[in-house]
Amino acid sequence: MLHYQLLILSVSLKDRAYFCQPNKNSKNPFQPMKKIITLLALIVISTLADAQITWNMTMNVAGSSFGNMHPRIVTNAAGDPLILWNHSMNAMFSRWNGTGFTAPVALNPAPLMIAGASWMGPDIAAKGDTVYVVFKQMPEADTSSHIYLIRSFDGGISFSTPFQVDNIGDSISRFPTLTIDDEGHPIVAFMKFDNTFMDSRWVLTRSNDFGSTFITDFKASGLNGSMEICDCCPGAIANSGDTVIVLYRDNNNNIRDMWGGVSVDNGNSISSGLAVDQNNWQIFSCTSSGADGVIAGDSLHAVYMSGANGDTRVYYSVTALSSTGSTGNEITGSLPGLNVQNYPRMASDEAAIGIAWKQNVSGNDQAVLKFTNNIASGFPLSYDTVGMSGVENVDLAIDNGNIFVVWEDNNSGTVKYRSGTYSIFTGIGGEIKNQVSVTSTITNNLLEIKGSPLNAQLSVSDALGRIVIKKILKQDYNQVGLQQLQNGIYFLSIENENQQFLTTKIIKY
């Protein structure tokens, strides 16, 4: 490893940075290697963008011999999709390499076997090229079986050995889910029981050293006075800045609605609860289906399944973080031939939000997606049918004008994948937000520029104002070599003749 760092400090409109400090004396290849700063620049235009998705052909991620249960998808710093699923008690992983998906590998080292099914399994989160995966060791109902995390700092090319997440003593854990804070540290929620599989509750823990160790977990459920949760329903985490929300299905005397445990100190404590679901669905058995959500502005946007009206339907709700009230409705309402809807998932990127779920229409199990490129305008009435039949479970990711959908396909026995493109929303009163991210890659001595306007000019100047690097950015993703620069302070700018998009200070030492 080269013995220097690139420290990028934003002096622009908005920064949202995480700093992964490498140990220069360590030979551990899994030390953090990325620092990301995301900045919002304003560009003046005259028209609004069209949210319609242009879809590519469906493809298999791998052959059926690699299984297909409960796929999950995220993207790395280059915008390439990373896919995780479970098969024969293994956490299977594949990534896009520019032309196709790599041969799947099992991320859990033998003989460590992991819990998984069509409706639950390992989870994955990514921020830039920092990637975390969590999974539960088998057998689940054993106090010596733990939750483990593995990590990658090169965008999913290589992964670490497992780190234990839970410190549960004589308790039992299951259903881990995770997110990543702005500094690149993992935050993990999981379900916890006593050693007789009673006293069910959701707990939260976090790491402050990129997953090497975790703080003692603390309770994240029971915020409405209920004594237990729905113990067969997986959960999810939504986060933005210092706000972290653990989404789970409650069990308050068999009223099994969705709740959120809210942290306002970046996952160090739970301060309040949100009643995400107002349906008051009373059922005397577990539904094995949880919630998902994203935070946009000052509101939590959530999706979940409920049978409160007598039918199994997906609901979408918006809950203001400043209050406890929420508004929620069936996401589609009545449709000809609609039987059931289930397993909804959400993803977002700036103003764009997508919701994917499974539904059965006239006997066909479909993968469908509802999408808006500007959540301030709400969702359209229409949706796209991405997979026509054989669908069991679905997930999605959104990244800079691209949308990716994966699903468990029972017809072929494979993980199906489909990608599409959409127009990034570019207008609020004639002004648009264009996301420009700058990444320093320590080992490769590169700047990686993502999301820049085409034909914008990048320049790097030294402390005396002399331009030392100049380049026209011909595409959305660009690499700029820094090998020729001496240690010191430099200033990077991206602009065209009418508008400056980004100004950033770089310290190389």
C-alpha positions as CSV (number, residue, x, y, z in Angstrom):
1,M,0.0,0.0,0.0
2,L,1.3,3.5,-0.8
3,H,2.1,5.5,2.3
4,Y,-0.1,8.6,1.7
5,Q,-3.7,9.6,1.8
6,L,-5.9,11.8,-0.3
7,L,-8.1,13.9,2.1
8,I,-11.0,15.5,0.2
9,L,-12.6,18.5,2.0
10,S,-15.7,20.0,0.6
11,V,-16.1,23.7,0.3
12,S,-19.3,23.4,-1.8
13,L,-23.0,23.7,-1.1
14,K,-23.5,20.4,0.8
15,D,-21.3,17.6,1.9
16,R,-22.0,14.2,3.2
17,A,-18.7,12.6,3.9
18,Y,-17.3,9.5,5.5
19,F,-13.7,9.0,6.2
20,C,-12.1,5.6,6.4
21,Q,-8.7,6.0,7.8
22,P,-6.2,3.3,6.7
23,N,-3.7,1.8,9.1
24,K,-0.5,2.5,7.3
25,N,1.4,0.0,9.3
26,S,-1.0,-2.9,8.7
27,K,-0.9,-5.5,6.0
28,N,-4.6,-6.2,6.4
29,P,-6.0,-5.7,2.8
30,F,-9.4,-5.0,4.3
31,Q,-8.6,-1.6,5.8
32,P,-10.9,1.1,4.5
33,M,-9.7,2.5,1.1
34,K,-12.4,5.0,0.2
35,K,-13.5,8.4,1.2
36,I,-16.6,9.7,-0.4
37,I,-18.0,13.2,-0.6
38,T,-21.3,13.8,-2.2
39,L,-22.2,17.3,-3.2
40,L,-25.3,18.9,-4.6
41,A,-24.8,21.5,-7.3
42,L,-27.6,23.7,-8.8
43,I,-28.0,23.8,-12.6
44,V,-30.5,26.0,-14.3
45,I,-32.7,24.4,-16.9
46,S,-36.1,25.1,-18.5
47,T,-37.9,21.8,-18.6
48,L,-38.8,19.0,-16.2
49,A,-37.5,15.4,-16.5
50,D,-39.6,12.4,-17.6
51,A,-39.7,9.6,-15.0
52,Q,-40.4,6.8,-17.5
53,I,-38.1,3.8,-17.3
54,T,-36.5,2.3,-20.4
55,W,-35.9,-1.4,-19.6
56,N,-33.2,-3.8,-20.8
57,M,-33.7,-7.5,-21.4
58,T,-34.0,-9.8,-18.4
59,M,-31.0,-12.1,-17.7
60,N,-30.0,-14.7,-15.2
61,V,-27.3,-13.8,-12.6
62,A,-26.1,-17.4,-12.6
63,G,-27.2,-20.9,-13.3
64,S,-29.8,-22.7,-11.3
65,S,-27.2,-24.8,-9.5
66,F,-26.2,-21.7,-7.5
67,G,-29.8,-21.3,-6.1
68,N,-31.9,-18.2,-6.0
69,M,-33.5,-17.5,-2.6
70,H,-34.1,-14.0,-1.2
71,P,-31.9,-12.0,-3.5
72,R,-30.7,-8.5,-2.4
73,I,-29.0,-5.9,-4.5
74,V,-26.9,-2.7,-3.9
75,T,-24.4,-0.7,-6.0
76,N,-20.8,0.2,-5.5
77,A,-19.0,3.5,-6.2
78,A,-18.9,2.8,-10.0
79,G,-22.6,2.1,-10.0
80,D,-22.1,-1.6,-10.6
81,P,-24.7,-3.9,-9.1
82,L,-23.7,-6.3,-6.3
83,I,-26.1,-9.2,-5.6
84,L,-26.5,-11.4,-2.5
85,W,-28.8,-14.4,-2.1
86,N,-28.9,-17.6,-0.1
87,H,-28.5,-21.2,-1.2
88,S,-28.0,-24.4,0.8
89,M,-27.1,-22.5,3.9
90,N,-24.6,-20.3,2.1
91,A,-24.5,-16.6,1.4
92,M,-24.0,-16.4,-2.4
93,F,-22.5,-13.3,-4.0
94,S,-21.9,-12.0,-7.5
95,R,-21.0,-8.6,-8.9
96,W,-21.3,-6.9,-12.3
97,N,-17.8,-6.8,-14.0
98,G,-18.7,-4.5,-16.9
99,T,-20.0,-7.2,-19.3
100,G,-21.8,-9.7,-17.0
101,F,-21.9,-11.1,-13.6
102,T,-19.0,-12.9,-12.0
103,A,-19.2,-16.6,-11.0
104,P,-21.0,-16.7,-7.6
105,V,-19.0,-17.4,-4.5
106,A,-20.1,-18.3,-1.0
107,L,-19.1,-15.5,1.4
108,N,-19.4,-17.6,4.6
109,P,-16.3,-19.7,5.2
110,A,-16.8,-23.4,5.8
111,P,-18.0,-24.9,8.0
112,L,-20.0,-21.8,9.0
113,M,-23.6,-22.3,7.6
114,I,-26.1,-19.5,7.5
115,A,-29.9,-19.2,7.9
116,G,-31.9,-18.4,4.8
117,A,-35.3,-19.0,3.1
118,S,-37.3,-17.4,0.4
119,W,-38.7,-14.8,2.9
120,M,-35.5,-14.1,4.9
121,G,-31.7,-14.4,4.7
122,P,-28.4,-12.5,4.7
123,D,-28.4,-8.7,4.1
124,I,-26.1,-6.3,2.3
125,A,-25.4,-2.6,2.4
126,A,-23.0,-0.4,0.4
127,K,-21.7,3.2,0.5
128,G,-19.3,3.9,-2.3
129,D,-16.9,0.9,-2.3
130,T,-17.5,0.1,1.3
131,V,-19.7,-3.0,1.4
132,Y,-21.0,-4.9,4.4
133,V,-22.8,-8.3,4.6
134,V,-24.5,-9.7,7.7
135,F,-25.8,-13.3,8.2
136,K,-27.1,-15.5,11.0
137,Q,-25.3,-18.7,11.8
138,M,-27.2,-22.0,11.8
139,P,-28.8,-23.4,13.8
140,E,-30.8,-20.3,14.7
141,A,-32.2,-21.6,18.0
142,D,-28.8,-22.1,19.6
143,T,-27.1,-19.7,22.1
144,S,-23.8,-20.5,20.5
145,S,-24.9,-19.5,17.0
146,H,-24.1,-15.8,16.3
147,I,-24.6,-13.0,13.8
148,Y,-21.5,-12.2,11.7
149,L,-20.5,-9.4,9.5
150,I,-18.0,-9.5,6.6
151,R,-16.7,-6.4,4.8
152,S,-15.2,-5.2,1.5
153,F,-13.4,-2.0,0.8
154,D,-12.8,-2.5,-2.9
155,G,-16.4,-2.5,-4.1
156,G,-17.0,-6.2,-3.6
157,I,-13.9,-7.6,-5.2
158,S,-12.6,-9.2,-2.0
159,F,-14.1,-9.7,1.5
160,S,-12.8,-10.1,5.0
161,T,-13.2,-13.0,7.4
162,P,-16.3,-12.8,9.6
163,F,-16.6,-10.4,12.6
164,Q,-19.1,-11.3,15.4
165,V,-21.8,-8.7,15.7
166,D,-24.0,-10.0,18.6
167,N,-22.8,-10.4,22.2
168,I,-25.9,-12.1,23.5
169,G,-24.7,-14.3,26.3
170,D,-27.5,-16.9,26.9
171,S,-29.8,-15.4,24.4
172,I,-30.8,-16.3,20.8
173,S,-30.6,-14.0,17.8
174,R,-32.0,-13.9,14.2
175,F,-32.9,-11.8,11.2
176,P,-29.9,-9.3,11.0
177,T,-30.3,-6.3,8.8
178,L,-28.0,-3.3,8.4
179,T,-27.2,0.1,7.0
180,I,-24.1,2.3,6.8
181,D,-23.7,5.7,8.5
182,D,-22.2,8.8,6.8
183,E,-18.7,7.9,8.1
184,G,-18.8,4.4,6.6
185,H,-19.6,2.4,9.8
186,P,-22.1,-0.4,9.9
187,I,-25.3,-0.2,12.0
188,V,-27.0,-3.5,12.6
189,A,-30.5,-4.4,13.9
190,F,-31.5,-7.9,14.8
191,M,-34.2,-9.9,16.6
192,K,-33.3,-11.2,20.1
193,F,-34.9,-13.8,22.4
194,D,-34.2,-15.5,25.7
195,N,-32.8,-19.0,25.5
196,T,-36.3,-20.5,25.3
197,F,-37.2,-18.4,22.2
198,M,-39.4,-16.1,24.3
199,D,-39.2,-12.4,25.2
200,S,-38.9,-11.4,21.5
201,R,-37.7,-7.9,20.8
202,W,-35.7,-5.9,18.2
203,V,-32.3,-4.6,19.2
204,L,-29.8,-2.2,17.6
205,T,-26.0,-2.1,17.7
206,R,-23.4,-0.2,15.8
207,S,-19.7,-0.2,15.1
208,N,-17.3,2.7,15.3
209,D,-14.4,0.9,13.7
210,F,-15.8,-0.3,10.4
211,G,-17.2,-3.5,11.7
212,S,-14.3,-4.8,13.8
213,T,-16.2,-4.5,17.0
214,F,-19.8,-3.5,18.0
215,I,-21.3,-1.8,21.0
216,T,-23.6,-3.6,23.4
217,D,-27.0,-3.9,21.8
218,F,-30.1,-2.1,23.2
219,K,-33.8,-2.5,22.7
220,A,-35.4,-0.8,19.7
221,S,-39.0,-2.1,20.0
222,G,-41.8,-2.0,22.5
223,L,-42.2,1.7,22.1
224,N,-46.0,1.6,22.1
225,G,-46.1,-0.4,25.4
226,S,-46.4,-3.8,23.7
227,M,-44.5,-6.6,25.4
228,E,-43.4,-8.5,22.2
229,I,-42.9,-8.3,18.5
230,C,-44.0,-10.5,15.6
231,D,-41.2,-13.0,15.9
232,C,-41.2,-14.4,12.3
233,C,-41.1,-11.1,10.5
234,P,-37.8,-9.7,9.3
235,G,-37.1,-6.0,9.8
236,A,-35.2,-3.2,8.0
237,I,-33.3,0.0,8.8
238,A,-33.7,3.4,7.2
239,N,-31.2,6.1,7.9
240,S,-30.3,9.7,6.9
241,G,-27.7,11.7,8.7
242,D,-28.0,11.1,12.5
243,T,-31.5,9.7,12.1
244,V,-31.8,5.9,12.2
245,I,-35.1,4.0,12.2
246,V,-35.5,0.3,12.9
247,L,-38.7,-0.9,11.1
248,Y,-40.4,-4.0,12.5
249,R,-43.8,-5.7,12.8
250,D,-45.2,-5.3,16.3
251,N,-47.4,-7.8,18.2
252,N,-49.6,-5.8,20.6
253,N,-52.2,-8.4,21.7
254,N,-52.2,-9.8,18.2
255,I,-52.5,-6.3,16.5
256,R,-49.6,-6.8,14.1
257,D,-48.9,-3.3,12.7
258,M,-45.6,-1.8,11.6
259,W,-43.6,0.4,13.9
260,G,-40.3,2.3,13.8
261,G,-37.8,2.7,16.6
262,V,-36.2,6.1,16.1
263,S,-32.6,7.1,16.9
264,V,-31.5,10.7,16.5
265,D,-27.9,10.1,17.6
266,N,-26.7,7.9,14.7
267,G,-27.7,4.6,16.2
268,N,-26.3,5.1,19.7
269,S,-29.7,5.0,21.4
270,I,-33.4,4.8,20.7
271,S,-35.4,7.8,21.7
272,S,-39.0,7.4,20.4
273,G,-41.3,5.3,18.2
274,L,-43.2,5.9,15.0
275,A,-46.6,4.3,14.3
276,V,-45.9,3.6,10.6
277,D,-49.0,1.5,10.0
278,Q,-52.5,2.6,11.2
279,N,-54.5,-0.5,9.9
280,N,-54.9,-2.3,13.3
281,W,-54.5,-5.7,11.6
282,Q,-55.4,-8.4,14.2
283,I,-54.2,-11.8,13.2
284,F,-53.3,-14.8,15.4
285,S,-50.3,-16.1,13.5
286,C,-47.1,-14.6,12.2
287,T,-47.1,-13.3,8.6
288,S,-43.4,-13.8,7.9
289,S,-43.3,-10.4,6.1
290,G,-41.7,-7.2,7.3
291,A,-41.4,-3.6,6.3
292,D,-38.9,-1.5,4.3
293,G,-38.4,2.2,4.1
294,V,-36.3,5.2,3.2
295,I,-36.0,8.7,4.7
296,A,-36.7,11.6,2.3
297,G,-36.6,15.1,3.7
298,D,-38.3,15.1,7.1
299,S,-40.4,12.0,6.4
300,L,-40.2,8.2,6.6
301,H,-41.5,6.6,3.5
302,A,-42.4,2.9,4.2
303,V,-43.9,-0.1,2.5
304,Y,-45.4,-3.2,4.1
305,M,-47.9,-6.0,3.7
306,S,-51.2,-5.9,5.6
307,G,-54.4,-8.0,5.5
308,A,-56.5,-5.6,7.5
309,N,-59.1,-5.2,4.8
310,G,-59.4,-8.9,4.3
311,D,-57.0,-9.2,1.4
312,T,-53.2,-9.4,1.3
313,R,-52.1,-6.1,0.0
314,V,-49.0,-3.9,-0.1
315,Y,-49.4,-0.5,1.6
316,Y,-47.3,2.7,1.3
317,S,-47.2,5.2,4.1
318,V,-45.5,8.5,4.8
319,T,-44.8,9.5,8.4
320,A,-43.5,12.9,9.4
321,L,-40.5,12.5,11.7
322,S,-41.6,15.6,13.6
323,S,-44.9,13.9,14.7
324,T,-46.3,10.4,15.3
325,G,-49.0,10.6,12.6
326,S,-48.8,8.7,9.3
327,T,-50.9,8.4,6.1
328,G,-51.0,5.0,4.4
329,N,-53.0,3.4,1.6
330,E,-52.9,0.4,-0.6
331,I,-50.3,1.0,-3.2
332,T,-52.4,-0.1,-6.2
333,G,-56.0,-0.5,-4.9
334,S,-58.2,-2.9,-6.7
335,L,-56.9,-4.5,-9.9
336,P,-58.6,-7.0,-12.3
337,G,-57.5,-10.5,-11.3
338,L,-55.4,-9.3,-8.3
339,N,-55.1,-12.0,-5.6
340,V,-52.2,-11.1,-3.3
341,Q,-49.3,-8.7,-2.9
342,N,-46.3,-9.2,-0.6
343,Y,-42.6,-8.7,0.2
344,P,-42.3,-5.0,-0.7
345,R,-38.9,-3.3,-0.9
346,M,-37.8,0.3,-1.4
347,A,-34.8,2.1,-2.7
348,S,-33.9,5.8,-3.3
349,D,-31.3,8.0,-4.9
350,E,-31.7,11.8,-4.2
351,A,-35.3,12.6,-5.4
352,A,-35.9,9.2,-7.0
353,I,-37.7,6.5,-5.1
354,G,-38.8,3.1,-6.3
355,I,-41.0,0.4,-4.7
356,A,-40.9,-3.2,-5.9
357,W,-43.0,-6.1,-4.7
358,K,-44.4,-9.5,-5.6
359,Q,-48.1,-9.9,-6.7
360,N,-50.3,-12.6,-8.1
361,V,-52.6,-11.5,-10.9
362,S,-54.8,-14.2,-12.5
363,G,-52.5,-16.9,-11.2
364,N,-49.2,-15.3,-12.3
365,D,-46.7,-14.3,-9.7
366,Q,-45.2,-11.1,-11.0
367,A,-42.4,-8.7,-10.1
368,V,-43.7,-5.2,-10.3
369,L,-42.3,-1.7,-9.7
370,K,-43.7,1.7,-9.0
371,F,-41.3,4.6,-9.5
372,T,-41.0,8.3,-9.3
373,N,-38.0,10.4,-10.2
374,N,-39.3,13.2,-7.9
375,I,-40.9,12.1,-4.6
376,A,-42.1,15.6,-4.0
377,S,-44.6,15.0,-6.9
378,G,-45.6,11.6,-5.5
379,F,-46.0,8.3,-7.2
380,P,-47.9,7.8,-10.5
381,L,-50.9,5.6,-10.6
382,S,-49.2,3.2,-13.0
383,Y,-46.5,0.6,-12.4
384,D,-44.2,-1.5,-14.5
385,T,-44.4,-5.3,-14.6
386,V,-40.8,-6.4,-14.6
387,G,-41.2,-10.1,-14.3
388,M,-44.3,-11.9,-15.7
389,S,-44.4,-15.2,-13.7
390,G,-42.7,-17.4,-11.2
391,V,-41.7,-14.6,-8.9
392,E,-41.2,-15.4,-5.2
393,N,-39.2,-12.4,-3.8
394,V,-37.9,-9.2,-5.2
395,D,-35.4,-6.3,-4.5
396,L,-34.2,-3.2,-6.2
397,A,-31.4,-0.5,-6.2
398,I,-31.3,3.0,-7.8
399,D,-28.2,4.8,-8.7
400,N,-27.7,7.9,-10.8
401,G,-30.3,7.4,-13.5
402,N,-30.1,3.6,-13.4
403,I,-32.5,1.2,-11.7
404,F,-31.8,-2.5,-11.0
405,V,-34.3,-5.2,-10.1
406,V,-33.6,-8.8,-9.0
407,W,-36.0,-11.5,-8.1
408,E,-36.2,-15.1,-7.0
409,D,-37.6,-17.0,-10.0
410,N,-39.3,-20.3,-9.4
411,N,-39.7,-21.2,-13.1
412,S,-35.9,-21.3,-13.8
413,G,-34.6,-21.7,-10.3
414,T,-32.3,-18.7,-10.9
415,V,-31.9,-15.1,-9.6
416,K,-33.3,-12.9,-12.4
417,Y,-31.9,-9.5,-13.1
418,R,-33.2,-6.6,-15.1
419,S,-31.9,-3.0,-15.4
420,G,-33.3,0.2,-16.8
421,T,-32.6,3.8,-17.1
422,Y,-34.6,6.9,-16.3
423,S,-34.3,10.7,-16.6
424,I,-32.9,12.2,-13.4
425,F,-35.3,14.8,-12.0
426,T,-33.9,18.2,-12.9
427,G,-36.4,20.8,-11.9
428,I,-37.8,22.6,-8.9
429,G,-38.8,26.1,-10.0
430,G,-36.3,26.0,-12.9
431,E,-33.4,24.8,-10.9
432,I,-32.1,21.3,-10.7
433,K,-29.9,19.2,-8.4
434,N,-27.2,17.2,-10.0
435,Q,-25.3,14.7,-7.8
436,V,-21.5,14.8,-8.3
437,S,-19.4,12.5,-6.2
438,V,-15.6,12.5,-5.8
439,T,-13.7,9.4,-4.6
440,S,-10.1,9.1,-3.7
441,T,-8.7,5.6,-4.3
442,I,-5.6,5.3,-2.1
443,T,-4.2,2.1,-3.6
444,N,-4.7,3.2,-7.2
445,N,-3.7,6.8,-6.9
446,L,-6.8,8.0,-8.7
447,L,-9.7,10.4,-8.4
448,E,-12.9,8.9,-9.5
449,I,-15.6,11.4,-10.6
450,K,-19.2,10.1,-10.8
451,G,-22.3,12.0,-11.9
452,S,-20.6,15.0,-13.6
453,P,-22.2,16.8,-16.5
454,L,-20.9,15.7,-19.9
455,N,-18.2,17.9,-21.4
456,A,-17.6,19.7,-18.1
457,Q,-14.0,20.7,-17.5
458,L,-12.1,19.4,-14.5
459,S,-9.0,21.2,-13.3
460,V,-6.7,20.7,-10.4
461,S,-4.7,23.7,-9.2
462,D,-1.8,24.0,-6.7
463,A,-1.7,26.4,-3.7
464,L,-0.3,29.1,-6.0
465,G,-3.2,28.8,-8.4
466,R,-1.3,27.1,-11.2
467,I,-3.3,24.4,-13.0
468,V,-1.5,21.1,-12.8
469,I,-4.2,18.8,-14.3
470,K,-6.9,19.7,-16.8
471,K,-9.4,17.3,-18.3
472,I,-12.7,17.4,-20.2
473,L,-15.1,14.9,-18.6
474,K,-16.6,12.9,-21.5
475,Q,-18.8,10.6,-19.6
476,D,-20.7,10.2,-16.3
477,Y,-17.9,8.2,-14.7
478,N,-14.3,9.4,-15.1
479,Q,-10.9,8.6,-13.6
480,V,-8.1,11.1,-13.1
481,G,-4.6,9.9,-12.3
482,L,-2.7,11.8,-9.5
483,Q,0.6,10.1,-9.7
484,Q,2.5,13.2,-10.9
485,L,1.4,15.4,-8.0
486,Q,3.8,16.1,-5.1
487,N,2.5,16.1,-1.5
488,G,0.6,19.3,-0.7
489,I,-2.7,21.2,-1.0
490,Y,-4.6,21.3,-4.3
491,F,-8.0,22.6,-5.4
492,L,-10.3,20.6,-7.7
493,S,-13.1,22.3,-9.7
494,I,-15.6,21.0,-12.2
495,E,-17.3,23.6,-14.4
496,N,-18.4,24.7,-17.8
497,E,-18.5,28.1,-19.4
498,N,-21.8,28.9,-17.6
499,Q,-21.8,27.1,-14.3
500,Q,-19.5,25.8,-11.6
501,F,-20.6,22.4,-10.3
502,L,-18.0,21.5,-7.7
503,T,-15.1,23.0,-5.8
504,T,-13.1,20.7,-3.5
505,K,-9.8,21.0,-1.6
506,I,-7.5,18.0,-1.8
507,I,-4.6,17.3,0.6
508,K,-2.1,14.8,-0.5
509,Y,0.5,13.6,2.0
